[in-house]
Structures are given as C-alpha cells and as structure tokens.
Amino acid sequence: MVSCTTTPNEVVQAPEIAGSHYVGNQACAVCHREIVLRFPASAHARLYSARSAMPGQTGCESCHGPGSEHIRTGGQPNLIVNPGKKPDSCLECHLDVQGEFSLPQHHPVPEGFMNCVQCHDPHGEDIFKAAGGLAMARQNENCAACHQDQTRPFIFEHEAMHEGCTVCHNPHGSINEKLLVEDDPNLCLRCHAQVQGPSVPAGHIYIGTIDHTAFLQIGTCWTSGCHTAVHGSNIDIRLRY
C-alpha cells in the first residue's frame, strides 16, 4: 500500500502568501462548508503548521496557506494555494513520493500533466478518490479512470488484479518500465515460484507444474511472447491474446 503520511503529524512548512495571515477553519467554512464538515474525518486533519497563528490546531491553511487576503478579495484564486493545480504543497510532507517522482519512470505530475487530486481526495475519510466498495476496489477504480483497457472485465482475469494494481506497480515512480515494483521476471516469480527438487529432472526449471526450461531460453514471462495479456485474457486461461 502507498503510505498516506511521510512525516510526523505536523506540516514541515506551510505555504506562504504575501500579505496574508491565518484566519482559521471557520472562516473557510463560509464558502467551503461541505469540505470543512467532512474534513475532520480525513487523515490530513491531524496536520497543522507549527509556524501558524494557531499552533496545535488542525487547519485548512496548513496546506492552502493563510487565507485572509483570499477572503478579503472575495475568493481570488491567485491568493490561495491550490494543491490540485500544483503539487508543491503535497510534496512538502510526502517526501518519499517526491523522490519517487524523480525516478526515470513516473506519472507525469512534475511535468504538470497530472496532479495529486486526480487520484487522491485530500479532504475525505479515504485518501483514494473513487467512492464505493472496499478500499482496494477504490484504489483500482482510480487507476481504471485512465487505464481502462487494463482494468476492464476479462473472462480469464489475472488473479493479481484481485490484490490491487499496486501489487505490481508503484503509482508514483519506479526505476522499472511500466512503473513495475520489480523487473520482469522477478516480479512474476514473487507468486509463480520456480520449483526445483528431487522430483524435477536435473537442469530443468518448473513453474507450477509445467517445465519452463525451453521457454526461459527465449525470453521471460511476457517478453518471450507467452503471457502477454498480463492483466487478463478473453481467450486463454494462460493469459495470452
């Protein structure tokens, strides 16, 4: 699972807005009542800024910056920080995620083509944005919003899909292609262990009950052209197209 907080329950450094000061959650509730009412159940409600005018309290301004000028001008968007537009406020605390976005393969958040709130609900009880079902189902629904081909129903579904996309993929970044948590074939062998023992002929490698010795000479699980439908197949129980 992806961690939901990466620092102690205190904002490292709250955003700064020139000429603005902290006003507290109740001032925000005048316009953002729905968000303020459900925010106390959020994991982010534990956060506060030690530099703010309200130490020890939870606050919208821990992530959005001091709101006095935003309120005074009737809600000018340039006078409040919107993490949905720019991830800097999120990455101030989620330092491990910031590092993952620096890896060679990553979702294009640093480039500005995606943002954190497309996948995460920073105000809700569950950090995963999609609603309904179990937590893992919600996580997969987030991925399915963009990766529809990989998450559609299959007649023969890869059992790993029941465990969630992050069993195989790191959604923020990886050194491996396709955001894989391990490189092929090591990833597959976490579940599909090679069998070697007295009942296996010398020099042979079995995966499950099938002798894979000859197959492994021409490539690995999907690069050899064998199990190319890694998410699921409608024609072959062995995950082939």
N, C-alpha and C positions, 0 to 999 in steps of 0.2 A: 504494500500500500504506500501511496505517496504521503509523506508527512505533512501535517496541517500547520505546524508551527516549528520554527527552527531556531528561535531564540527564547530566553525566558519571557514570561508574560509582561513584557514591557517593550514599547516601541523604542528602537535604537535611537532614532532621531525623527521627530515629527516633521512633516513638510513645513516650510516657511513661506508665508505670503506677506510681501512688503506692506507695512502699514496696518496690518490686521492683527487682532487679538482674539483670544479664546472666549467663546460665549456659552458653551455647554450644550448638551443634547437637547434640552427643552426648546432652545431657540431654533434648532434644526427641525424639530417636530412640527413647527408651524406649517412648513411646506412638505416635509417628508415624513408625515405621520405614520404611514404604513411601514416604512423601513425602520423607524425608531421603535415601533411597537414590537416588531419581531426580532430586532437586533439583540436583546438581552439573552436569547437562546443560542446565539452564534458563538463559535469558538473565539471569534475576534472580539467579543465583548469583554474578554479578560485583559485586553491590551489597553495601555494608557501611556502617555508621554510624561516622562519624569521632568521634562522641560516646560510642560504646560502650566497654565494657571490653576489647574485642578488636579494636582498630584494625587495618585492613589485611586482616582475615579476612572471609570470607563468613558470613552468619548468618541464620537464621530470624527472629531478633529485630529485624533491620533493618526488617521490615515488621509484625511481630506485637508488638513491644515486649518489654521484659525479662520473662523467664519464671519468675523464682524463686518468686513468690507463686502463680502458676498451678500450678506443680508442687507446692509445699508444701501446697496445699489440695486436692490430688488432681484437678486439672484444672477448677477453677471457671471457667466460660466468661466471667464478667464481669471476670476478672483477666488476660485476654489480648486483644489486638486481633484482630478477625476482619474482614479487608477484604471478605469475602463478605457481611457484614451491613451494612457502611458503607464507602463508597469513599474516605474521607479519607486513608487510608494510601497508596492507589494514586495519588491526585491530588497527593500531596506531591511526587512525582517527575514525574509526567506532567502538566506544567503546561499544555502545549498542549491536551491533552484536557480539562483543567479549563476552559480558555477556550471550547472548542467546546461544552461542556455549558451554557454561559451564553448561547449563541445562541438566537434565537427558536424554531427547530425543533431538537429534540434527543430522543434516547431518554431516558425518564424516570428516569434514575439519580439526579439530585439530589433528585427528589421521593420517592425510596425505593421506587419500584415495580419497579426493576430493580437489579442490581448487576453489578460488573465480571466476577465469576467465572461468570456465566451464559454469557458469550461467550469468556472467556479462562481459560487454565489457567496460573496464576502459577508453578506448580512444575514443569511439564513442559518437555520439549525444544522443543515447538512451542507458541507462545503462544495459538494458536487451539485451542479446546477439543475440537471434534469430532475423532474419530480415524479414520484410514484415508484412502487416496488421496493426491493431491498437495496441497501447501499451499493452493493456491487453492480446491480442492474442499473442504477442511476449512473454509475461511473461508465458503464458500457454505452449507455444512451448518449452520454456526452461525446464519446468517440464516434458513435453512429451518425451523429448530426452531419459530419463531414465524410466519414469513411463508410458510406452506405453499401458499397459493393462488398466490403469485407465483413460486414455485420448483418447482412440480410439472412433470412432463414435458409437453411440448407437441409437436404434430405439426410446427408451424412455430415454431421457437424463435428468439427474437431473438438474433442472433449475439453481441451484447454479453454475454449470460449466460455464454458460454464464458470471458470475461475476468474474471468475478467481479463481485459486487454493488457493490463499492467503486469500480468504474469510473464508475458513475453516482451512487452515494450515499456520503455521508460518514456512517458509522455513529454517530458521536458527536454531531454537531450541524452545522447549516447555517443560513444566512440564507434559504435557499430552501425552499419546501414540499416535503414528502416526502423531506427530507434530501438533495436533489439537489446535486451539486457545482457545477452551473451551472444557470441558469434556462432553461426552455423558451423559444425553440427553440435557444439557443446550445449546449445540451448535445447535441442531436441532430446539429447541424451540425459537431461535432467529428469525426464519422465520415462523415456524409452531406453532403458538401460541396456547396455551390451551384456550378453550372457556368455561367460566363459567358465568352464568347469569340466569335470570328468566326463560328462555326457556329450561334450562338444568336441568334434574332431580337432586335432592339433592344427593350428594355423587358421582356423575358421572363427568367424565372429557372428553370433546370432543376436538379433534384436527382436525380442519377443520369441516367437517360435520359428522364425524364418532366418535362413542362412543368408547374411548380407555380405559375405566375403567378396563376391564378384561385383556386387553393386557399389561397394565403397571404393573400388578401384577406379570407377569412372566419375566419381563425384560424391557430394554429400547429399543430405536428405532431399533438398529441393533443387540444388544446383545440378544434380545428376539427371534431372528431369523426371524423377519418380513421384515424389509427393509435392507437386507444385501447387495444389489447391490447399494451402496450409490452413485456411480458415474453415473450409468446408467444401463439399462437392455434392452435386446433384446426380452423379452417375457412378461414383466409385467409392466404396467404403474405405479404400486405402488413400483417400484424399488426392485423387487425380482428376484432371479435367477431361 
